Amino acid sequence: MSLYAASKSAVRCSARSWAQGLGGRGARVNVLSPGPVETEGFRESQGETPGEAERTVNAWATTPRPYGEADRDASAALFLATDESSFVTGRDLHGDGGMAIRRPA
């Protein structure tokens, strides 16, 4: 998980740097950080055994809204791609149902 967290941090920091550096040219750079989306393969990818997978899936449920929907993530991406977000740059949009603000168990 440390490598995963480090890579996500690198993406966020890069986006902020690019937004600052390219802003004078009219470019906007943002990051979309979706939370878990329960798809057909979601449960299978959460652990090596069925028990591990179930524990992980149950841990996600501690967030205010545990699972997203793919169409909502697409709507967030569309928002960032249109002029509706013309004054938004260097941001990380969390579409995670409150996962980023949850208290550790």
Secondary structure, DSSP 8 states (H G I E B T S, - for coil): -HHHHHHHHHHHHHHHHHHHHHGGGT----EEEE--B--TTTGGGG-SSHHHHHHHHHHHTTSSS--B-HHHHHHHHHHHHSGGGTT--S-EEEESTTGGG----
